[in-house]
Amino acid sequence: MIERQVDRRSILGRRAAVLESVYRAVSNTAVRKDMWVQIPPAAPISTLRPDCRADPPDVAACIDASGLGPEYSYLLGIYLGDGMLTRAPRRVWRLRISMDAKYREIISRCKNAIAEVAVRQAGEIQRTGCVEIYSNWKHWICLFPQHAAGAKYKRHVALEPWQSQLVRQHPRPFIAGLIHSDGCRAMNKVRHLRNDQVVRYEYPRYFFSNRSAEIRALFMWACGLIGVQSRQNNAWNISVAKRASVEILDSFIGPKR
């Protein structure tokens, strides 16, 4: 059962957007048919630019969406999972991402993505059992317009048109960012009787867990872009268990390190 489904009527009353089925799989039963996600209409990426929300605005130094690539798509997935923005001195915003300290490869990839997108190095703060990756920049608020007061699952979360187009162009790093923040690859162990004998076997599958129904829907939409079948496993979890779909995710994600 979905924690909170997107109301189609309320979406139609918002600014220009289209509705896409949250998952476009071969099987119509992959997810509930009444699950929808707001996806901004397609537009050439070169015509889209984030609104400069810096204080004071500095359009000349702000980001041109046409110059963003897979590193931003990955960072967007990370942000939607484990990221947040807070105020820093001198009207600057601080991007803060919490990571399990044992996943050094993911930490390194996250810091490299920050360096590529913002052209500045990211720092680390050791916390109990985790690492906080941080970076100060006045234009983080422009790159992550989803920022607002309160937890993400308690408020509306939707992609801007330029973000949607970047994810369409680079769905794999977006999915990887979501899995690296709020997902995992696990072995599912099965035990059952066959001809009066106990048969045991195991197979890999992926999980994505997030309390926001809209972020879960974005994950499923992105999976659909690359032909990965996913389904609602329980209230907060999305499962990818089909062998062909797991193989696709294994080709660019794999176990967390």
Secondary structure, 3 states (H helix, E strand, C coil): CCCCCCCHHHHHCCCCCEEEECCCCCCCCCCCCCCEEEECCCCCHHHCCCCCCCCCCCHHHCCCHHHCCHHHHHHHHHHHHHEEEEEECCCEEEEEEEEECCCHHHHHHHHHHHHHHHCCCCEEEEECCEEEEEEEECCHHHHCCCCCCCCHHHCCCCCCHHHHHHHHHCHHHHHHHHHHHHEEEEEEEEEEEECCEEEEEEEEEEEEECCCHHHHHHHHHHHHHCCCCCEECCCCEEEECCHHHHHHHHCCCCCCC
